Structure formats: structure tokens, C-alpha cells
Amino acid sequence: MNSYKISIFGGMVCGILPNLPVENIIVTICMATFGTVTSFLVTVVLKWLSKRLGLEKQ
């Protein structure tokens, strides 16, 4: 049963991948990277602010 799922997924990927424009893939990768970096920076700033203002949990 598991090999059927892998075969279906592999066939689907091989069928869809050639039809995707390279530009869309590059834009998706860039947006995911930007979102990850932004999320990390916001988390670091909020942690720093909470320590600075004395709001951290004890």
C-alpha cells in the first residue's frame, strides 16, 4: 500500500514539475526565504524588547 502512495506522488511531481515556469519557482524560494528571515528577526527583536522591558516569564 505504501509503495502505491509513493508511486502516485512521484508521478504527480513528474507530471507537474515540467509545466511550472522556472520564474515561479525562483520567486517562491525567494519569498519563503524572506518570510523566514523576517519571522526570525521579529522573534529576536520581541525577545530583546521583553527582556529590556522586564516582561519575560520567570
C-alpha positions as a Markdown table, in Angstrom:
| # | Residue | x | y | z |
|---|---|---|---|---|
| 1 | Met | 0.0 | 0.0 | 0.0 |
| 2 | Asn | 2.8 | 2.4 | 0.9 |
| 3 | Ser | 4.5 | 1.9 | -2.5 |
| 4 | Tyr | 1.3 | 2.9 | -4.3 |
| 5 | Lys | 1.3 | 6.2 | -2.4 |
| 6 | Ile | 4.9 | 6.9 | -3.3 |
| 7 | Ser | 4.3 | 5.9 | -7.0 |
| 8 | Ile | 1.3 | 8.3 | -7.2 |
| 9 | Phe | 3.2 | 11.1 | -5.5 |
| 10 | Gly | 6.2 | 10.6 | -7.8 |
| 11 | Gly | 4.1 | 10.5 | -10.9 |
| 12 | Met | 2.2 | 13.6 | -9.9 |
| 13 | Val | 5.5 | 15.5 | -9.2 |
| 14 | Cys | 7.0 | 14.3 | -12.5 |
| 15 | Gly | 3.8 | 15.4 | -14.3 |
| 16 | Ile | 3.6 | 18.9 | -12.7 |
| 17 | Leu | 7.2 | 19.9 | -12.4 |
| 18 | Pro | 7.9 | 20.3 | -16.2 |
| 19 | Asn | 4.9 | 22.6 | -16.5 |
| 20 | Leu | 6.0 | 25.0 | -13.8 |
| 21 | Pro | 7.9 | 28.1 | -15.1 |
| 22 | Val | 11.3 | 28.5 | -13.5 |
| 23 | Glu | 10.5 | 32.1 | -12.6 |
| 24 | Asn | 7.6 | 31.0 | -10.4 |
| 25 | Ile | 9.9 | 28.5 | -8.6 |
| 26 | Ile | 12.6 | 31.2 | -8.0 |
| 27 | Val | 10.0 | 33.7 | -6.8 |
| 28 | Thr | 8.6 | 31.1 | -4.4 |
| 29 | Ile | 12.0 | 30.3 | -3.0 |
| 30 | Cys | 12.8 | 34.0 | -2.6 |
| 31 | Met | 9.5 | 34.7 | -0.8 |
| 32 | Ala | 9.9 | 31.7 | 1.5 |
| 33 | Thr | 13.5 | 32.8 | 2.4 |
| 34 | Phe | 12.4 | 36.4 | 3.0 |
| 35 | Gly | 9.5 | 35.3 | 5.2 |
| 36 | Thr | 11.7 | 33.0 | 7.2 |
| 37 | Val | 14.3 | 35.7 | 7.8 |
| 38 | Thr | 11.6 | 38.3 | 8.7 |
| 39 | Ser | 10.0 | 35.9 | 11.2 |
| 40 | Phe | 13.3 | 35.2 | 12.8 |
| 41 | Leu | 14.3 | 38.8 | 13.1 |
| 42 | Val | 10.9 | 39.8 | 14.6 |
| 43 | Thr | 11.2 | 37.0 | 17.1 |
| 44 | Val | 14.7 | 38.2 | 18.2 |
| 45 | Val | 13.6 | 41.8 | 18.5 |
| 46 | Leu | 10.5 | 40.9 | 20.5 |
| 47 | Lys | 12.6 | 38.7 | 22.9 |
| 48 | Trp | 15.0 | 41.5 | 23.3 |
| 49 | Leu | 12.2 | 44.0 | 24.0 |
| 50 | Ser | 10.6 | 41.8 | 26.5 |
| 51 | Lys | 13.9 | 41.4 | 28.4 |
| 52 | Arg | 14.6 | 45.1 | 28.1 |
| 53 | Leu | 11.1 | 46.0 | 29.5 |
| 54 | Gly | 11.2 | 43.3 | 32.1 |
| 55 | Leu | 8.2 | 41.3 | 30.7 |
| 56 | Glu | 9.8 | 37.9 | 30.4 |
| 57 | Lys | 8.3 | 34.9 | 32.1 |
| 58 | Gln | 10.0 | 33.6 | 35.2 |
